[in-house]
Amino acid sequence: MSDTATTPRRTVPGGSDRPLTEAYDTALLDLDGVVYAGPHAIEHAVGALDAARAAGMRLAYVTNNASRPPRAVAGHLTELGVPAEPEDVINSAQAAARLVAEKVPAGAKVLVVGGAGLVEAVTERGLVAVRSLDEGPAAVVQGYDPSVGWPQLAEASYAVQQGLPWVASNTDLTIPTARGIAPGNGTLVAAVRAATGVEPEVAGKPMPPMHRETVLRTGARRPLVVGDRLDTDIEGAHNGGVDSLLVFTGVTTPAQVLTAPVEHRPTYLAADLRGLLSAQPAVTATADGGFVCGGWTASVEGGVLRLAGVGEDRYDGLRALCAAAWTALDAAAESGEGSGGGVPDGRKALAELGF
């Protein structure tokens, strides 16, 4: 997974005649919305990960959430029934701290706007975490923590206005919790951006620093990115030139996948982490321009997605619909209609699948 690699243009979801646990050596798993939501495990996650581990797949947890140090995350996973060690956890705080360390002298002070995970990552790099501009920091690093409020955002703004390098762990606008979708680090970064007019350098998914950190810490040779977000997990996989599995246990809806641009198109789709344990059905094109998967046939007629046939798995129907929708989007882009002109209406087809 390199800083410059990208996957080829994807017009249909991929297929695998082997379980993904056999096709890939390491699963790079997002956490929030994939393995857990707040304090609780996602349904089927514990059993699926246990089975994947037993099948020989290494499990690494790659998260943009910079609020907790790896040992705390590993402890939470272990309590949920997913045994993990601190070295199994790679977070955006680590990527951000490495990026900051490359910009400032060894032992420099860094203004930290975030939680214990970010403080620990900065300290790991031999830097000194401080909380005020008055302490003479050489840079600013910002990450998500539910305790961040106006005083911390103001300190960051003062520092950025003075020209200090500003690194954000990530810019996710939302974060899934046990109660629903809540504001993420991107909303906090936006407050500093609005106050200063400055853009931060971003370390987390989907940006290259996170890819680099993941490679350095896992040594994965045939990695599979597993996530619930198109704009971080899937785009990050695309930027890194690796395959991806999208699960629908977090923020992304089937309707959003149908309209995904090239960089947001996953290799595989599954309801949840049980998708790691099975082969992935192939999507095939028909002579009349349709696409077939598992008994379902999808096509675009008059700007509307149509679904025919009956299959046992509604996600096979979604795979076929994705192929039809993505092909239509690409054709519209090539003809000059733009990114929105060729979006087919998939509401009726999705309703037929129960989405």
C-alpha positions as YAML, in Angstrom:
chain: A
units: angstrom
residues:
- id: 1
  name: MET
  ca: [0.00, 0.00, 0.00]
- id: 2
  name: SER
  ca: [1.86, 3.10, -1.23]
- id: 3
  name: ASP
  ca: [1.28, 6.83, -1.15]
- id: 4
  name: THR
  ca: [0.81, 6.99, -4.91]
- id: 5
  name: ALA
  ca: [-0.91, 3.72, -5.80]
- id: 6
  name: THR
  ca: [-4.54, 3.73, -6.88]
- id: 7
  name: THR
  ca: [-6.89, 0.94, -7.77]
- id: 8
  name: PRO
  ca: [-8.16, 0.63, -11.34]
- id: 9
  name: ARG
  ca: [-11.54, 2.16, -12.21]
- id: 10
  name: ARG
  ca: [-14.19, -0.12, -10.71]
- id: 11
  name: THR
  ca: [-17.48, -0.46, -12.61]
- id: 12
  name: VAL
  ca: [-18.79, -3.64, -10.92]
- id: 13
  name: PRO
  ca: [-18.33, -5.07, -7.42]
- id: 14
  name: GLY
  ca: [-15.63, -7.71, -7.27]
- id: 15
  name: GLY
  ca: [-16.06, -11.43, -6.79]
- id: 16
  name: SER
  ca: [-13.97, -14.02, -4.96]
- id: 17
  name: ASP
  ca: [-14.33, -17.77, -5.31]
- id: 18
  name: ARG
  ca: [-12.59, -18.20, -1.94]
- id: 19
  name: PRO
  ca: [-13.58, -16.84, 1.48]
- id: 20
  name: LEU
  ca: [-11.96, -13.45, 2.02]
- id: 21
  name: THR
  ca: [-10.10, -14.94, 4.99]
- id: 22
  name: GLU
  ca: [-8.20, -17.08, 2.47]
- id: 23
  name: ALA
  ca: [-7.81, -14.48, -0.26]
- id: 24
  name: TYR
  ca: [-6.19, -11.88, 2.05]
- id: 25
  name: ASP
  ca: [-3.64, -12.22, 4.84]
- id: 26
  name: THR
  ca: [-4.65, -9.21, 6.95]
- id: 27
  name: ALA
  ca: [-7.93, -7.44, 7.59]
- id: 28
  name: LEU
  ca: [-7.43, -3.73, 8.25]
- id: 29
  name: LEU
  ca: [-10.61, -3.14, 10.20]
- id: 30
  name: ASP
  ca: [-12.21, 0.17, 11.01]
- id: 31
  name: LEU
  ca: [-13.70, 0.19, 14.51]
- id: 32
  name: ASP
  ca: [-16.57, 2.67, 14.95]
- id: 33
  name: GLY
  ca: [-19.57, 1.32, 13.07]
- id: 34
  name: VAL
  ca: [-17.75, -1.88, 12.05]
- id: 35
  name: VAL
  ca: [-16.65, -3.67, 15.22]
- id: 36
  name: TYR
  ca: [-18.46, -1.60, 17.81]
- id: 37
  name: ALA
  ca: [-20.77, 1.37, 18.30]
- id: 38
  name: GLY
  ca: [-19.87, 3.11, 21.54]
- id: 39
  name: PRO
  ca: [-19.57, 0.55, 24.35]
- id: 40
  name: HIS
  ca: [-21.33, -2.27, 22.50]
- id: 41
  name: ALA
  ca: [-20.16, -4.70, 19.84]
- id: 42
  name: ILE
  ca: [-21.89, -4.62, 16.47]
- id: 43
  name: GLU
  ca: [-24.15, -7.63, 15.97]
- id: 44
  name: HIS
  ca: [-22.23, -10.67, 14.61]
- id: 45
  name: ALA
  ca: [-18.87, -8.87, 14.88]
- id: 46
  name: VAL
  ca: [-17.40, -10.91, 17.72]
- id: 47
  name: GLY
  ca: [-18.23, -14.29, 16.20]
- id: 48
  name: ALA
  ca: [-17.11, -13.26, 12.73]
- id: 49
  name: LEU
  ca: [-13.76, -11.95, 13.93]
- id: 50
  name: ASP
  ca: [-13.18, -15.04, 16.05]
- id: 51
  name: ALA
  ca: [-13.82, -17.22, 12.99]
- id: 52
  name: ALA
  ca: [-11.59, -15.05, 10.79]
- id: 53
  name: ARG
  ca: [-8.74, -15.33, 13.28]
- id: 54
  name: ALA
  ca: [-9.20, -19.09, 13.50]
- id: 55
  name: ALA
  ca: [-8.97, -19.25, 9.70]
- id: 56
  name: GLY
  ca: [-5.52, -17.67, 9.86]
- id: 57
  name: MET
  ca: [-6.33, -14.06, 9.00]
- id: 58
  name: ARG
  ca: [-4.46, -11.42, 10.97]
- id: 59
  name: LEU
  ca: [-6.72, -8.74, 12.43]
- id: 60
  name: ALA
  ca: [-5.51, -5.16, 12.68]
- id: 61
  name: TYR
  ca: [-7.71, -2.29, 13.80]
- id: 62
  name: VAL
  ca: [-7.25, 0.94, 11.86]
- id: 63
  name: THR
  ca: [-9.30, 3.86, 13.12]
- id: 64
  name: ASN
  ca: [-9.55, 7.58, 12.56]
- id: 65
  name: ASN
  ca: [-10.77, 8.00, 16.13]
- id: 66
  name: ALA
  ca: [-7.80, 9.53, 17.96]
- id: 67
  name: SER
  ca: [-9.44, 9.90, 21.37]
- id: 68
  name: ARG
  ca: [-8.05, 6.78, 23.10]
- id: 69
  name: PRO
  ca: [-4.56, 5.23, 23.16]
- id: 70
  name: PRO
  ca: [-4.10, 1.80, 21.53]
- id: 71
  name: ARG
  ca: [-3.93, -0.03, 24.87]
- id: 72
  name: ALA
  ca: [-7.35, 1.37, 25.85]
- id: 73
  name: VAL
  ca: [-8.84, 0.36, 22.51]
- id: 74
  name: ALA
  ca: [-7.29, -3.11, 22.78]
- id: 75
  name: GLY
  ca: [-8.69, -3.44, 26.28]
- id: 76
  name: HIS
  ca: [-12.15, -2.46, 25.07]
- id: 77
  name: LEU
  ca: [-11.98, -4.98, 22.24]
- id: 78
  name: THR
  ca: [-10.86, -7.72, 24.62]
- id: 79
  name: GLU
  ca: [-13.75, -6.92, 26.97]
- id: 80
  name: LEU
  ca: [-16.14, -7.28, 24.04]
- id: 81
  name: GLY
  ca: [-14.75, -10.73, 23.27]
- id: 82
  name: VAL
  ca: [-12.33, -9.71, 20.53]
- id: 83
  name: PRO
  ca: [-8.84, -10.41, 21.94]
- id: 84
  name: ALA
  ca: [-6.43, -7.67, 20.89]
- id: 85
  name: GLU
  ca: [-3.02, -6.32, 21.86]
- id: 86
  name: PRO
  ca: [-2.04, -2.63, 21.73]
- id: 87
  name: GLU
  ca: [0.15, -3.27, 18.69]
- id: 88
  name: ASP
  ca: [-2.93, -4.51, 16.80]
- id: 89
  name: VAL
  ca: [-4.41, -1.00, 16.93]
- id: 90
  name: ILE
  ca: [-3.31, 1.71, 14.51]
- id: 91
  name: ASN
  ca: [-4.99, 5.08, 14.88]
- id: 92
  name: SER
  ca: [-4.87, 8.47, 13.21]
- id: 93
  name: ALA
  ca: [-3.23, 9.94, 16.30]
- id: 94
  name: GLN
  ca: [-0.14, 7.86, 15.55]
- id: 95
  name: ALA
  ca: [-0.12, 8.98, 11.92]
- id: 96
  name: ALA
  ca: [-0.60, 12.61, 12.96]
- id: 97
  name: ALA
  ca: [2.16, 12.44, 15.57]
- id: 98
  name: ARG
  ca: [4.62, 10.99, 13.04]
- id: 99
  name: LEU
  ca: [3.71, 13.76, 10.61]
- id: 100
  name: VAL
  ca: [4.24, 16.45, 13.27]
- id: 101
  name: ALA
  ca: [7.56, 14.91, 14.34]
- id: 102
  name: GLU
  ca: [8.83, 15.32, 10.79]
- id: 103
  name: LYS
  ca: [8.09, 19.08, 10.95]
- id: 104
  name: VAL
  ca: [9.58, 20.10, 14.30]
- id: 105
  name: PRO
  ca: [12.88, 19.55, 16.16]
- id: 106
  name: ALA
  ca: [13.26, 16.53, 18.43]
- id: 107
  name: GLY
  ca: [11.84, 17.18, 21.87]
- id: 108
  name: ALA
  ca: [9.75, 20.14, 20.69]
- id: 109
  name: LYS
  ca: [6.55, 21.15, 22.43]
- id: 110
  name: VAL
  ca: [3.31, 20.49, 20.55]
- id: 111
  name: LEU
  ca: [-0.08, 22.02, 21.33]
- id: 112
  name: VAL
  ca: [-2.45, 19.05, 21.60]
- id: 113
  name: VAL
  ca: [-6.16, 19.58, 21.05]
- id: 114
  name: GLY
  ca: [-7.63, 16.17, 21.78]
- id: 115
  name: GLY
  ca: [-7.61, 13.32, 24.27]
- id: 116
  name: ALA
  ca: [-5.26, 10.83, 25.88]
- id: 117
  name: GLY
  ca: [-4.71, 8.92, 22.64]
- id: 118
  name: LEU
  ca: [-3.26, 11.97, 20.94]
- id: 119
  name: VAL
  ca: [-1.12, 12.88, 23.94]
- id: 120
  name: GLU
  ca: [0.34, 9.37, 24.06]
- id: 121
  name: ALA
  ca: [1.04, 9.33, 20.33]
- id: 122
  name: VAL
  ca: [2.86, 12.68, 20.53]
- id: 123
  name: THR
  ca: [4.89, 11.48, 23.52]
- id: 124
  name: GLU
  ca: [5.79, 8.26, 21.68]
- id: 125
  name: ARG
  ca: [7.49, 10.42, 19.05]
- id: 126
  name: GLY
  ca: [9.68, 12.13, 21.65]
- id: 127
  name: LEU
  ca: [7.65, 15.35, 21.65]
- id: 128
  name: VAL
  ca: [6.19, 17.23, 24.62]
- id: 129
  name: ALA
  ca: [2.42, 17.70, 24.73]
- id: 130
  name: VAL
  ca: [1.21, 21.08, 25.98]
- id: 131
  name: ARG
  ca: [-2.26, 22.63, 26.22]
- id: 132
  name: SER
  ca: [-1.64, 26.36, 25.76]
- id: 133
  name: LEU
  ca: [0.03, 28.65, 23.26]
- id: 134
  name: ASP
  ca: [1.65, 30.37, 26.24]
- id: 135
  name: GLU
  ca: [3.85, 27.26, 26.72]
- id: 136
  name: GLY
  ca: [5.68, 27.88, 23.43]
- id: 137
  name: PRO
  ca: [4.62, 25.01, 21.15]
- id: 138
  name: ALA
  ca: [6.21, 24.54, 17.73]
- id: 139
  name: ALA
  ca: [3.12, 22.98, 16.11]
- id: 140
  name: VAL
  ca: [-0.55, 22.18, 16.66]
- id: 141
  name: VAL
  ca: [-2.10, 18.72, 16.43]
- id: 142
  name: GLN
  ca: [-5.86, 18.23, 16.66]
- id: 143
  name: GLY
  ca: [-7.89, 15.06, 17.13]
- id: 144
  name: TYR
  ca: [-11.33, 13.99, 18.27]
- id: 145
  name: ASP
  ca: [-12.22, 13.80, 21.93]
- id: 146
  name: PRO
  ca: [-15.68, 14.38, 23.44]
- id: 147
  name: SER
  ca: [-14.12, 16.73, 26.01]
- id: 148
  name: VAL
  ca: [-12.88, 19.23, 23.41]
- id: 149
  name: GLY
  ca: [-14.68, 22.55, 23.79]
- id: 150
  name: TRP
  ca: [-14.34, 26.25, 23.11]
- id: 151
  name: PRO
  ca: [-11.22, 26.88, 25.24]
- id: 152
  name: GLN
  ca: [-9.23, 24.19, 23.39]
- id: 153
  name: LEU
  ca: [-10.47, 25.32, 19.98]
- id: 154
  name: ALA
  ca: [-9.57, 28.90, 20.85]
- id: 155
  name: GLU
  ca: [-6.00, 27.90, 21.81]
- id: 156
  name: ALA
  ca: [-5.65, 26.07, 18.52]
- id: 157
  name: SER
  ca: [-6.96, 29.10, 16.63]
- id: 158
  name: TYR
  ca: [-4.51, 31.46, 18.34]
- id: 159
  name: ALA
  ca: [-1.61, 29.14, 17.52]
- id: 160
  name: VAL
  ca: [-2.62, 28.62, 13.89]
- id: 161
  name: GLN
  ca: [-3.04, 32.37, 13.43]
- id: 162
  name: GLN
  ca: [0.60, 32.77, 14.46]
- id: 163
  name: GLY
  ca: [1.65, 30.46, 11.63]
- id: 164
  name: LEU
  ca: [2.36, 27.25, 13.54]
- id: 165
  name: PRO
  ca: [2.06, 24.02, 11.48]
- id: 166
  name: TRP
  ca: [-1.38, 22.51, 12.03]
- id: 167
  name: VAL
  ca: [-2.02, 18.78, 11.65]
- id: 168
  name: ALA
  ca: [-5.47, 17.20, 12.04]
- id: 169
  name: SER
  ca: [-5.75, 13.52, 12.86]
- id: 170
  name: ASN
  ca: [-8.79, 13.30, 10.57]
- id: 171
  name: THR
  ca: [-11.69, 15.32, 9.24]
- id: 172
  name: ASP
  ca: [-14.57, 12.85, 9.65]
- id: 173
  name: LEU
  ca: [-17.68, 14.99, 10.00]
- id: 174
  name: THR
  ca: [-19.58, 12.32, 11.94]
- id: 175
  name: ILE
  ca: [-18.92, 9.47, 14.34]
- id: 176
  name: PRO
  ca: [-21.34, 6.61, 15.10]
- id: 177
  name: THR
  ca: [-22.25, 6.14, 18.76]
- id: 178
  name: ALA
  ca: [-24.55, 3.82, 20.65]
- id: 179
  name: ARG
  ca: [-27.23, 6.55, 20.54]
- id: 180
  name: GLY
  ca: [-26.84, 7.50, 16.89]
- id: 181
  name: ILE
  ca: [-24.64, 9.62, 14.63]
- id: 182
  name: ALA
  ca: [-22.76, 12.43, 16.39]
- id: 183
  name: PRO
  ca: [-20.40, 15.22, 15.25]
- id: 184
  name: GLY
  ca: [-16.87, 14.03, 14.57]
- id: 185
  name: ASN
  ca: [-13.45, 15.65, 14.48]
- id: 186
  name: GLY
  ca: [-14.22, 17.29, 11.16]
- id: 187
  name: THR
  ca: [-16.74, 19.58, 12.83]
- id: 188
  name: LEU
  ca: [-14.13, 20.64, 15.41]
- id: 189
  name: VAL
  ca: [-11.53, 21.19, 12.71]
- id: 190
  name: ALA
  ca: [-14.08, 23.27, 10.81]
- id: 191
  name: ALA
  ca: [-14.38, 25.63, 13.80]
- id: 192
  name: VAL
  ca: [-10.63, 26.34, 13.77]
- id: 193
  name: ARG
  ca: [-10.64, 26.63, 9.99]
- id: 194
  name: ALA
  ca: [-13.49, 29.16, 10.15]
- id: 195
  name: ALA
  ca: [-11.65, 31.21, 12.77]
- id: 196
  name: THR
  ca: [-8.30, 31.25, 10.96]
- id: 197
  name: GLY
  ca: [-8.94, 30.73, 7.25]
- id: 198
  name: VAL
  ca: [-6.19, 28.07, 7.30]
- id: 199
  name: GLU
  ca: [-6.42, 24.48, 6.09]
- id: 200
  name: PRO
  ca: [-4.77, 21.76, 8.21]
- id: 201
  name: GLU
  ca: [-2.64, 18.93, 6.92]
- id: 202
  name: VAL
  ca: [-4.68, 15.78, 7.47]
- id: 203
  name: ALA
  ca: [-3.06, 12.54, 8.61]
- id: 204
  name: GLY
  ca: [-5.94, 10.06, 8.88]
- id: 205
  name: LYS
  ca: [-7.92, 8.07, 6.36]
- id: 206
  name: PRO
  ca: [-8.16, 8.54, 3.42]
- id: 207
  name: MET
  ca: [-4.89, 10.47, 3.29]
- id: 208
  name: PRO
  ca: [-1.45, 8.91, 2.55]
- id: 209
  name: PRO
  ca: [0.07, 9.37, 6.06]
- id: 210
  name: MET
  ca: [-2.42, 6.88, 7.47]
- id: 211
  name: HIS
  ca: [-1.56, 4.36, 4.74]
- id: 212
  name: ARG
  ca: [2.10, 4.72, 5.54]
- id: 213
  name: GLU
  ca: [1.51, 4.28, 9.27]
- id: 214
  name: THR
  ca: [-0.59, 1.17, 8.67]
- id: 215
  name: VAL
  ca: [2.04, -0.44, 6.44]
- id: 216
  name: LEU
  ca: [4.85, 0.32, 8.86]
- id: 217
  name: ARG
  ca: [3.00, -1.13, 11.84]
- id: 218
  name: THR
  ca: [1.31, -4.20, 10.30]
- id: 219
  name: GLY
  ca: [3.63, -5.38, 7.53]
- id: 220
  name: ALA
  ca: [0.53, -6.63, 5.65]
- id: 221
  name: ARG
  ca: [1.28, -8.13, 2.21]
- id: 222
  name: ARG
  ca: [-2.27, -8.88, 1.02]
- id: 223
  name: PRO
  ca: [-4.40, -6.48, 3.05]
- id: 224
  name: LEU
  ca: [-8.15, -6.03, 2.85]
- id: 225
  name: VAL
  ca: [-9.55, -2.75, 4.14]
- id: 226
  name: VAL
  ca: [-12.86, -3.26, 5.98]
- id: 227
  name: GLY
  ca: [-15.02, -0.26, 6.80]
- id: 228
  name: ASP
  ca: [-18.39, 1.43, 6.87]
- id: 229
  name: ARG
  ca: [-17.49, 4.82, 5.36]
- id: 230
  name: LEU
  ca: [-17.05, 5.60, 1.69]
- id: 231
  name: ASP
  ca: [-15.12, 8.83, 2.18]
- id: 232
  name: THR
  ca: [-12.51, 7.44, 4.58]
- id: 233
  name: ASP
  ca: [-12.28, 3.63, 4.56]
- id: 234
  name: ILE
  ca: [-13.11, 2.98, 0.91]
- id: 235
  name: GLU
  ca: [-11.39, 6.04, -0.50]
- id: 236
  name: GLY
  ca: [-8.38, 5.22, 1.66]
- id: 237
  name: ALA
  ca: [-8.23, 1.74, 0.16]
- id: 238
  name: HIS
  ca: [-8.54, 3.25, -3.32]
- id: 239
  name: ASN
  ca: [-5.69, 5.68, -2.62]
- id: 240
  name: GLY
  ca: [-3.56, 2.85, -1.27]
- id: 241
  name: GLY
  ca: [-4.23, 0.55, -4.21]
- id: 242
  name: VAL
  ca: [-5.77, -2.24, -2.10]
- id: 243
  name: ASP
  ca: [-9.13, -4.04, -2.06]
- id: 244
  name: SER
  ca: [-11.93, -3.17, 0.33]
- id: 245
  name: LEU
  ca: [-15.04, -4.60, 1.96]
- id: 246
  name: LEU
  ca: [-17.90, -2.25, 2.81]
- id: 247
  name: VAL
  ca: [-20.22, -3.32, 5.63]
- id: 248
  name: PHE
  ca: [-23.61, -1.72, 6.28]
- id: 249
  name: THR
  ca: [-23.43, -1.55, 10.06]
- id: 250
  name: GLY
  ca: [-22.35, 2.09, 10.29]
- id: 251
  name: VAL
  ca: [-23.01, 5.32, 8.45]
- id: 252
  name: THR
  ca: [-23.23, 4.30, 4.77]
- id: 253
  name: THR
  ca: [-26.57, 3.39, 3.19]
- id: 254
  name: PRO
  ca: [-27.19, 1.28, 0.07]
- id: 255
  name: ALA
  ca: [-28.50, 4.37, -1.71]
- id: 256
  name: GLN
  ca: [-25.19, 6.15, -1.16]
- id: 257
  name: VAL
  ca: [-23.22, 3.25, -2.62]
- id: 258
  name: LEU
  ca: [-25.25, 3.37, -5.83]
- id: 259
  name: THR
  ca: [-24.17, 6.95, -6.49]
- id: 260
  name: ALA
  ca: [-20.54, 6.52, -5.38]
- id: 261
  name: PRO
  ca: [-17.82, 8.09, -7.53]
- id: 262
  name: VAL
  ca: [-14.92, 5.89, -8.58]
- id: 263
  name: GLU
  ca: [-12.80, 6.53, -5.50]
- id: 264
  name: HIS
  ca: [-15.69, 5.56, -3.18]
- id: 265
  name: ARG
  ca: [-16.54, 2.21, -4.78]
- id: 266
  name: PRO
  ca: [-15.77, -0.82, -2.62]
- id: 267
  name: THR
  ca: [-14.45, -4.07, -4.00]
- id: 268
  name: TYR
  ca: [-16.91, -6.14, -1.97]
- id: 269
  name: LEU
  ca: [-20.23, -5.56, -0.17]
- id: 270
  name: ALA
  ca: [-21.60, -7.37, 2.88]
- id: 271
  name: ALA
  ca: [-24.26, -6.79, 5.50]
- id: 272
  name: ASP
  ca: [-21.73, -7.14, 8.32]
- id: 273
  name: LEU
  ca: [-18.40, -8.72, 9.22]
- id: 274
  name: ARG
  ca: [-19.67, -12.19, 8.39]
- id: 275
  name: GLY
  ca: [-18.81, -11.22, 4.84]
- id: 276
  name: LEU
  ca: [-15.17, -11.99, 5.67]
- id: 277
  name: LEU
  ca: [-16.00, -15.65, 6.07]
- id: 278
  name: SER
  ca: [-17.56, -16.34, 2.70]
- id: 279
  name: ALA
  ca: [-16.80, -16.20, -0.98]
- id: 280
  name: GLN
  ca: [-18.10, -13.14, -2.80]
- id: 281
  name: PRO
  ca: [-20.44, -13.76, -5.75]
- id: 282
  name: ALA
  ca: [-19.36, -12.38, -9.08]
- id: 283
  name: VAL
  ca: [-21.42, -9.86, -11.05]
- id: 284
  name: THR
  ca: [-21.68, -10.65, -14.75]
- id: 285
  name: ALA
  ca: [-22.84, -8.52, -17.66]
- id: 286
  name: THR
  ca: [-25.67, -9.62, -19.96]
- id: 287
  name: ALA
  ca: [-25.82, -9.16, -23.71]
- id: 288
  name: ASP
  ca: [-28.49, -6.45, -23.42]
- id: 289
  name: GLY
  ca: [-26.54, -4.26, -20.99]
- id: 290
  name: GLY
  ca: [-27.84, -5.63, -17.70]
- id: 291
  name: PHE
  ca: [-25.97, -7.16, -14.79]
- id: 292
  name: VAL
  ca: [-26.67, -10.43, -12.97]
- id: 293
  name: CYS
  ca: [-25.76, -11.56, -9.47]
- id: 294
  name: GLY
  ca: [-27.27, -14.42, -7.50]
- id: 295
  name: GLY
  ca: [-30.58, -14.59, -9.34]
- id: 296
  name: TRP
  ca: [-31.11, -10.84, -9.59]
- id: 297
  name: THR
  ca: [-30.79, -8.86, -12.81]
- id: 298
  name: ALA
  ca: [-30.32, -5.08, -12.74]
- id: 299
  name: SER
  ca: [-30.44, -2.56, -15.56]
- id: 300
  name: VAL
  ca: [-31.04, 1.12, -16.22]
- id: 301
  name: GLU
  ca: [-34.06, 2.09, -18.29]
- id: 302
  name: GLY
  ca: [-35.02, 5.70, -18.85]
- id: 303
  name: GLY
  ca: [-32.80, 6.88, -16.03]
- id: 304
  name: VAL
  ca: [-34.35, 4.45, -13.54]
- id: 305
  name: LEU
  ca: [-32.74, 1.36, -12.03]
- id: 306
  name: ARG
  ca: [-34.79, -1.76, -12.71]
- id: 307
  name: LEU
  ca: [-34.56, -5.05, -10.84]
- id: 308
  name: ALA
  ca: [-35.82, -8.41, -12.07]
- id: 309
  name: GLY
  ca: [-35.61, -11.99, -10.88]
- id: 310
  name: VAL
  ca: [-35.58, -13.43, -7.38]
- id: 311
  name: GLY
  ca: [-32.49, -14.23, -5.33]
- id: 312
  name: GLU
  ca: [-31.91, -15.64, -1.88]
- id: 313
  name: ASP
  ca: [-29.63, -12.80, -0.76]
- id: 314
  name: ARG
  ca: [-30.76, -9.22, -1.16]
- id: 315
  name: TYR
  ca: [-27.13, -8.11, -1.15]
- id: 316
  name: ASP
  ca: [-26.70, -9.97, -4.44]
- id: 317
  name: GLY
  ca: [-29.41, -7.68, -5.77]
- id: 318
  name: LEU
  ca: [-27.53, -4.68, -4.41]
- id: 319
  name: ARG
  ca: [-24.33, -5.86, -6.10]
- id: 320
  name: ALA
  ca: [-26.15, -6.07, -9.43]
- id: 321
  name: LEU
  ca: [-27.68, -2.63, -8.89]
- id: 322
  name: CYS
  ca: [-24.26, -1.16, -8.12]
- id: 323
  name: ALA
  ca: [-22.89, -2.52, -11.38]
- id: 324
  name: ALA
  ca: [-25.75, -0.99, -13.36]
- id: 325
  name: ALA
  ca: [-25.61, 2.33, -11.53]
- id: 326
  name: TRP
  ca: [-21.81, 2.71, -11.66]
- id: 327
  name: THR
  ca: [-21.75, 1.86, -15.36]
- id: 328
  name: ALA
  ca: [-24.42, 4.48, -16.03]
- id: 329
  name: LEU
  ca: [-22.54, 7.08, -13.97]
- id: 330
  name: ASP
  ca: [-19.31, 6.46, -15.84]
- id: 331
  name: ALA
  ca: [-21.04, 6.59, -19.19]
- id: 332
  name: ALA
  ca: [-22.62, 9.93, -18.27]
- id: 333
  name: ALA
  ca: [-19.28, 11.32, -17.13]
- id: 334
  name: GLU
  ca: [-17.61, 10.24, -20.36]
- id: 335
  name: SER
  ca: [-20.37, 11.85, -22.41]
- id: 336
  name: GLY
  ca: [-19.95, 15.14, -20.58]
- id: 337
  name: GLU
  ca: [-23.13, 15.06, -18.48]
- id: 338
  name: GLY
  ca: [-21.11, 15.60, -15.31]
- id: 339
  name: SER
  ca: [-21.13, 13.85, -11.96]
- id: 340
  name: GLY
  ca: [-24.85, 14.37, -11.29]
- id: 341
  name: GLY
  ca: [-26.41, 14.16, -14.73]
- id: 342
  name: GLY
  ca: [-26.26, 10.40, -15.08]
- id: 343
  name: VAL
  ca: [-27.37, 9.34, -11.60]
- id: 344
  name: PRO
  ca: [-30.13, 6.74, -12.07]
- id: 345
  name: ASP
  ca: [-33.10, 6.69, -9.71]
- id: 346
  name: GLY
  ca: [-32.74, 3.58, -7.55]
- id: 347
  name: ARG
  ca: [-35.41, 4.19, -4.92]
- id: 348
  name: LYS
  ca: [-37.93, 1.65, -6.21]
- id: 349
  name: ALA
  ca: [-35.31, -1.03, -6.81]
- id: 350
  name: LEU
  ca: [-33.87, -0.61, -3.33]
- id: 351
  name: ALA
  ca: [-37.34, -0.79, -1.82]
- id: 352
  name: GLU
  ca: [-37.91, -4.07, -3.63]
- id: 353
  name: LEU
  ca: [-34.85, -5.43, -1.83]
- id: 354
  name: GLY
  ca: [-36.07, -4.16, 1.51]
- id: 355
  name: PHE
  ca: [-33.53, -1.35, 1.84]
...
